[in-house]
């Protein structure tokens, strides 16, 4: 791995992250009903390093994350790589590379016109010449220190990193991949499921007892993965606060009714809702009253792992912000404690150390 020497230094740099916690890397604690509250490193430790880099994933693991979450898209030569979207103009330095200027174009991605540079127009060798950049530099100026330092990793490289870290930290680190825009990539002849299954099998992670979840915002590819028995790992249906899966007549709200949840449980093991579907905000943007979603999902036999928890004021409810700086840190620990006390089974966080401490402080019995 070309990133390996850079990533090996990340453990030494972890103390330099703006972590307010002193996370212990403790294992997941039991939550109400005997369930476990998992801390999932959202795109790694993307609050402290550019997202979806080996450096970000390693830091999340060293801060105590139970699982690392890579979003998976495909290259032109059908290799799975980790990017939040197939468009990479905002997360790499491709816009500054004159040799790739002609690759900029507009595509229709799940019904929406998107202009930029796309992973499926690059071979892996070409993509490896690019370097990652911070996606939201106006919020995470600290992360821009690392612009240009790290490659776009393949899924295979992430799985190898997971193995090494599990050995070094003496605890198994899980992986929680998401298939991004599966219908779109299938239409390009670059379907995501086959190389995903192959990679997991190559690392003996396709078993039911493997520390793996596979997630998607589309129900169709989850049903297919379940029905054709290609994977025996738990599948997770992601839901948005509005709208519905691409090409699906049902809305996310339909899926989250008690009857919809029971139907989901036929092929999925969990849901990954927008956190506002667990505790919505009031009209004044303060944190409101929990909904019945956790109870309804648990009654259907589904785990609940909402996204995304971030420490900066602009992402927090109004009553959890501190000061006037949108990029300043607010009361993120308190927000996560409030959600953990609803009985959720895990949470996606950009700052894994905050998730670990919130779990410890939520007074959840061990």
C-alpha positions, -999 to 999 in steps of 0.1 A, spaced: 0 0 0 14 33 -10 -3 50 20 12 26 45 42 46 57 20 77 61 -7 58 80 18 42 104 26 77 116 -10 85 124 -10 67 157 17 91 169 -3 120 156 -35 110 173 -26 130 204 -25 160 182 -61 157 171 -84 182 189 -99 154 210 -115 166 242 -118 132 256 -89 109 264 -108 80 248 -99 45 261 -107 24 231 -131 4 254 -153 -22 238 -190 -16 233 -212 -14 264 -245 -31 268 -275 -9 262 -311 -13 274 -326 -46 266 -291 -63 264 -282 -47 231 -248 -32 224 -241 5 217 -216 5 188 -194 35 179 -190 36 141 -163 57 127 -181 77 100 -158 77 70 -131 70 96 -123 99 120 -134 124 94 -137 152 121 -99 150 124 -85 138 90 -98 140 54 -126 115 51 -122 81 35 -84 79 39 -64 52 56 -52 79 80 -88 87 89 -97 50 94 -67 43 115 -73 72 138 -109 62 143 -98 27 154 -72 40 177 -98 64 193 -119 34 201 -144 30 172 -159 -5 170 -165 -3 132 -150 16 103 -174 29 76 -162 31 40 -186 43 13 -178 22 -18 -178 33 -54 -162 18 -85 -134 27 -108 -134 24 -146 -117 -10 -142 -142 -22 -116 -122 -18 -84 -140 -7 -53 -126 25 -37 -137 46 -8 -153 79 -16 -185 94 -3 -197 99 -39 -185 89 -73 -179 127 -80 -145 134 -66 -140 171 -74 -146 181 -38 -126 153 -20 -94 151 -42 -71 175 -60 -83 164 -94 -95 199 -103 -59 211 -101 -46 184 -124 -44 197 -160 -40 161 -174 -75 153 -162 -92 186 -171 -110 170 -201 -126 144 -178 -149 169 -162 -185 163 -174 -221 161 -163 -239 129 -155 -274 121 -143 -269 105 -109 -301 90 -95 -321 115 -115 -300 145 -106 -276 163 -129 -241 164 -113 -211 180 -129 -175 171 -120 -150 142 -121 -162 107 -115 -144 76 -103 -159 55 -130 -140 76 -156 -106 67 -140 -87 35 -138 -74 26 -104 -38 35 -115 -50 70 -126 -70 75 -94 -39 66 -73 -21 96 -87 -47 119 -70 -45 129 -34 -74 134 -9 -85 169 3 -108 180 31 -144 181 18 -156 210 41 -125 231 47 -145 261 59 -157 240 89 -127 218 94 -97 240 87 -75 218 108 -80 190 84 -66 210 55 -32 204 71 -34 169 55 -45 180 20 -24 162 -5 -9 137 19 -31 106 14 -43 85 -15 -78 73 -23 -78 38 -7 -92 6 -22 -116 -15 -2 -89 -42 -2 -65 -18 14 -91 -9 41 -96 -46 49 -59 -52 52 -56 -21 75 -85 -35 96 -66 -68 100 -34 -51 111 -52 -28 136 -71 -57 150 -38 -74 158 -21 -43 171 -50 -31 193 -58 -67 205 -95 -63 196 -114 -70 164 -122 -39 144 -154 -42 124 -161 -29 89 -194 -13 79 -193 -7 41 -220 11 22 -228 4 -14 -232 39 -29 -257 44 -57 -259 7 -66 -285 11 -94 -264 39 -110 -233 17 -110 -252 -13 -122 -264 7 -152 -227 15 -161 -219 -22 -160 -199 -17 -128 -222 -33 -102 -209 -31 -67 -222 -63 -51 -199 -89 -68 -166 -72 -59 -179 -65 -24 -187 -101 -18 -154 -113 -33 -134 -89 -11 -152 -100 21 -148 -136 12 -112 -131 6 -108 -120 42 -132 -146 56 -157 -118 64 -187 -132 46 -198 -153 76 -228 -146 98 -205 -142 128 -181 -118 111 -178 -83 125 -194 -68 94 -225 -49 84 -234 -40 48 -256 -10 43 -275 7 15 -300 35 9 -317 11 -17 -338 -18 -5 -335 -36 -38 -298 -45 -37 -302 -55 0 -330 -79 -9 -309 -94 -37 -279 -99 -15 -302 -116 10 -322 -137 -14 -293 -151 -35 -273 -160 -3 -242 -142 -15 -236 -128 20 -245 -140 54 -236 -109 72 -262 -85 87 -277 -60 62 -287 -25 71 -313 -3 53 -304 34 55 -332 59 54 -334 96 48 -355 121 66 -374 128 33 -378 111 -1 -373 74 -8 -349 50 -24 -341 57 -61 -365 40 -84 -386 27 -55 -423 37 -53 -421 35 -15 -409 64 6 -385 60 35 -415 70 58 -434 40 44 -405 17 52 -404 30 88 -441 23 97 -446 -7 120 -457 -29 91 -429 -16 69 -403 -24 96 -417 -60 99 -413 -64 61 -377 -50 63 -369 -76 89 -374 -103 64 -340 -94 48 -324 -67 69 -310 -69 104 -310 -32 112 -319 3 100 -297 33 98 -320 63 100 -312 100 99 -308 109 136 -337 134 133 -360 104 128 -350 93 163 -352 127 181 -366 154 158 -359 191 164 -385 216 175 -393 246 153 -367 266 172 -341 240 162 -337 227 197 -337 190 205 -372 176 207 -389 145 220 -380 110 209 -403 93 184 -414 57 186 -390 45 159 -365 28 182 -393 9 200 -410 0 168 -378 -12 151 -368 -33 181 -403 -48 182 -397 -59 146 -364 -74 155 -343 -47 139 -313 -28 154 -312 10 151 -280 28 143 -286 65 133 -263 89 115 -245 114 117 -231 129 149 -207 158 146 -191 181 172 -193 214 154 -220 239 163 -235 241 128 -245 204 130 -259 205 166 -293 214 179 -296 251 189 -296 242 226 -264 223 223 -243 250 206 -216 269 224 -206 304 212 -213 320 179 -187 302 157 -204 277 134 -172 257 132 -166 258 170 -173 228 192 -206 226 211 -221 201 235 -217 171 213 -212 147 241 -246 157 257 -263 153 223 -250 118 219 -259 108 254 -294 119 248 -296 96 217 -279 67 234 -306 69 262 -333 62 236 -319 27 233 -302 29 200 -278 1 192 -250 23 178 -243 56 162 -222 70 133 -199 98 144 -172 119 127 -153 121 161 -150 85 174 -135 96 207 -166 117 215 -188 86 207 -167 65 230 -169 89 259 -206 96 254 -212 58 256 -193 57 289 -212 86 303 -247 75 293 -250 54 325 -257 23 304 -251 -8 326 -222 -30 315 
